[in-house]
Amino acid sequence: MPSLLDQSSEAESVDLKYEQVLRFDRMMREIVISQLPSCLHSQTPADQSWPKWVSVARKTLTITSAHKIIVSLFIP
């Protein structure tokens, strides 16, 4: 996130800032695909044998990821 903020703050226009957001979004998605435990991946069906906290963790991860992307769009 610090790199995204640094680079988007240096962008000279909203379009260039949005390009930075898209670039970092791709990078974050690649990290999630390659390193996220399968129990936290939204595309993996929930398993009844998982601990109850996994459901909350999955929802929290989705919310915080979306928040980071949305907030980065509005940074001057």
Secondary structure by P-SEA (a helix, b strand, c coil): caaaaaaaaacccaaaaaaaaaaaaaaaaaaaacccccccccccccccccccaaaaaaaaaaaaaaaaaaaaaccc
